């Protein structure tokens, strides 16, 4: 929930730099999710196979965030 919430908050700001800042925060939240997934597998809380599609989705979201950030910077 943190990722889309930060994107929405940044979009609602007046200045482009604030939007980019919140996109960066969203990217950090995405890294937290990836870390939690990795730790869950390593600690054997969950099996690896069901996590792979989620991790792949995280990778795609990260790529989209990076492209959006790049497109908004001068």
Residue pairs with C-beta under 8 A, 6 or more apart in sequence:
2 26
2 29
2 32
3 26
3 29
3 30
3 33
3 61
4 26
6 22
6 23
6 25
6 26
6 29
7 22
7 23
7 26
9 22
10 18
10 19
10 20
10 21
10 22
10 23
10 25
10 26
11 19
11 22
13 19
13 22
16 72
19 72
20 69
20 72
20 73
23 65
23 68
23 69
23 72
24 69
26 65
27 62
27 65
27 66
27 69
30 58
30 61
30 62
30 65
33 58
34 55
34 58
37 51
37 54
37 55
37 58
39 45
40 46
40 51
41 47
41 48
41 51
